[in-house]
Amino acid sequence: MPDDMIVVKHVFKSVSDSTGTLTILRDIDFSLHRGETAAIVGASGSGKSTLLSIIAGLDTPSSGTVLIDGVDLFARNEDQRAALRAEKLGFVFQSFQLLGNLSALENVMLPLELVGRRDARSAATAMLQRVGLGERLGHYPKVLSGGEQQRVALARAFVVKPAVLLADEPTGSLDFATGEKVMELMFELNREQGTTLVLVTHDRAIAQRCERRIVIEAGQASEAVPMPA
């Protein structure tokens, strides 16, 4: 459908070792419209993060495919998938994934520089100001609190105005109060930019804030349905 930003088609994922074959995901099939927010929930080890990695094209399915804005990820080679990620996707991780040898400003400039943006410094500065870190531009990750590091990560993810934001347990390393503030900021930025948000979380309250919920259990997904108002 033209309005679908993410289409996951009959995705299976299995891994094999000397003990046999383990099936992680079984026939995952759903789609998300542009601008929708969806939470992927399930028990630890259920395959949530594996599914997110496949949607990002960072991991490959055993069978099935994923379309991002109409583009078949696995009909492309690794370099082409990387180019698509740079153009379309933003990422936020539990462990922040900031580069320790770069300042907050340089971390946020990096994805802009990778796509050749000549206004990288001004755009990164404006985004850090938007997330409340205008006074921390020159600070390195080691001197920033966990909440500040995750706000830098949010700025880095949103500065490229991604069509899709993928977030893996973004509050997992934060205390409750800090996590609440970070999530509020993430949803604000998402509304401002009209991004399609896919969020892996074990937090029921965070999942309830999303429009859709995809429950992974025993490697299978329930149908993504609208959350009750």
N, C-alpha and C positions, 0 to 999 in steps of 0.2 A: 504493500500500500504506500502511496506517495507520502502520507503523513507519518509513517513509521520511521523513527530514528534508529532503533535497534531491533533487529529481528534475529532471534536464536532459533535455528532450525534443526531439530532432532539431533542434538549434541550428545554424544557418548564420550566418556573418557575412562580409559583403563590403563593400568600400569602393570608390568610383569616383572617378577624377579625369580629367584631360585625356588621360592615357595609356591609360585603359581601366579595367577592373574587376579588383580583386585579392580573391580569396577567402581569408580568414584562417582561418575555421573551417568544416568540412564535416561536417554530420550528426553532431554530438556528442550522445551518448545514453547516460546512465548515471544511477544513483541511489545515494544514501548513506543508511544507516540512522542513527537517533539515536545520538549518542555515538561514531560511527566517526571514525577519523582517516584522511585521504587526502592523498597528495602528488600534485600535478600537475607532471610533469617533461617536459623536452623541450629542444631546442636554443634558443639565443637567437633571438627573432623567430618562434618556432613558434606563438604565439598563446596562451601560458599565461596571461599577465596579462589579455589580452582576455577569455578564458573566465572568469577570476575576477571581472572587472568585470561581466560579464553575469550571473553567479550573484548578485552583489550588487545587481543592478538599476541599476547606475551607467551601464552601456552597454546598448543595446538590440540584440537579434539581428536579422538580416535576415529570418529566419523561425525558427519553433520557439519554445519557451518554457521557463521555469524555475518550478518549484513550491518554495516554502519553507514547510515545515510544512503542506502542503496548499493553500497560497495561490498562485494563478497571478500571478506578478509582473507580467507584461505585459498582464494584463487590468485592471490598476490604472493610474491616472495617476501622474504624477511625484510629486505631493504624497503620494499614498497609499503609493507605494513608499518614500518617505523616512520615513514614519511606521512602516512595517514594519521598515525598517533600524534605526530607533531602538529598536524593541521587541525585535527578534529577533537582530540581527547585531552582532558586534564586529569591529574591523579592526586589523591590525598591518602597518605598511609598512616597507620598507627604509629610507626617509628619516625615520622616526619620526613626522613630521607633528604635532609638538607646536606649540602656539601660543606664540611667543616672548615675548609680553607677559603671559603667565600663569605663575604658579609651578607647581611639580610638583603641589601639592595642587589648585590651581584647574583645571589641565588634566584631572585625574582626576575632579573634581567636575562638570565641564561636561556630560558625557552624562547624568548623574543629574539635573542641573538642567533639562536640556532636556525630560525626561519628568516633571518636577514632583516629584521626590523631595525630601521635607522633611529627610531624614537625609543629604543629599548630603555634608556636611562629615565627619561621623563615618564614613560608609561609605567615602569616599575615603581618609581617614586610615588606617583599618584595612587597606585594600587596599595602600596604599603601605608600611605596616609589613610586610605579608605578603611583598612583593617585596624587602624589605631596605632600604627607603628612608625609614624612620621619622625619620631625622635630616636628611632633605633636603626636607621638606615645603615650606619657603618658598623653596627655590632655584629659579632660572629656568633654562630649558634651556641657555642659553649658558654656564653655569658647571658643567653636568653633563657627565660623560664620555659617549661614545657608548653604552656598556653601560648606564649609568644612565638615559640618555634612552630606550633601548628598554625598560627595566624600567618606566619611567613609562608608556610606550605600552602595555605589557602590562597594567599596573594599570588604565589607562583602558578597555582593551578588556574586561577580565574583571569590572570593578566592577558592570556592569549584568547580570551573569550571563546572557550571551547564549546563545541556543539554538545559534547557529552562529558560529564564529570563522573569519574569512578572513585569511590571512597571506600577504603577497607579499614573498618573499625577505627574511625578517625578520632574517637575519644578514648580509645583503649588504654593509652598511656597517661591519661589526665585524671585529676580528681573530679568529683561530681560537679562542683560549682564551675570549675574552669571548663569542663566538658560541655556544660549547658551553654555557656557563653560562646564557645567555639561553634556549637551546632546552630545556635541562633544566627551567628554570622554566616555560616555556610548556607543556610536556607535563605537569608536575605540576599546574598550575592547570587544565589541560584535564581531567585525571583527576578532580580534586576536584569539578569542576562538571558533569561529564558532557556537555561541549560537543561538538558535531559540528565537527571541525576540518578545514578545507581549506587546504592549504599549497602555495604555488608555490615551488619551489626548484630550483636546479641542482646542489645538493649531494647526492650519492648516499647518503652516510651518514645525512643527515637524512631522505631519502625512505624509507630502510630502516626507520626508526623508526615509520613510519606503517603502519596495518593494510592500506591499499589504495594502489594506485598507478595513476595515469591518465597514460599516455604520449601526448603530442601530437606528431605527426610529419606534416609536409606538410598541416597543418590538420585532420587526422583523429585520433581518439582510439582507442587500443587499449582493449579491455574492461578495466574496473577489476577487478582480481583481488586476492585476499588475498596479502600478502607471505609468502614462506617463513619459517618459524620459525628 
